[in-house]
Amino acid sequence: MGRFIRRVVRANSGVLIEVMEKDTIRRNRVVAHIGTAHNGIEMRELFARAKEVVLDGQLVMDLGLEADQELRG
């Protein structure tokens, strides 16, 4: 079903970034543990990596917008 990014704030060890998947029976399962962030820079890097995992395998719909812009010049 749908994938999403989960952020879990831990008391001592930072922030866990995980990619989750919603199951058909309303359960969430961990697809990938991306890492643990200890500051803002690490958080941005891990979110970018998690976004790649979430979008991996999704189909891209070609709307033909690039061809339309080429015609307009």
C-alpha positions, 0 to 999 in steps of 0.5 A: 500500500502506501509508504511514509517516513516516520520520525521517532524522537528518542530521549538520549539517542537522537531521532530515528528515521524509518520508512514505513509501509501501511499494510492492508489490515491497518498495520504499519511495518518497517520497510527500512531503518534509514538512520539516527540523526543527532543534529539538523544536518544529519536529519536533512540528509536522512530525510533525503535518503528516506524520500528516495526509498519512499519514491523508489519503484513508483511509476512516473506519469508523463504529462507531456509538459516538456514537449508543450514548452518546446513548442511554445519556444 
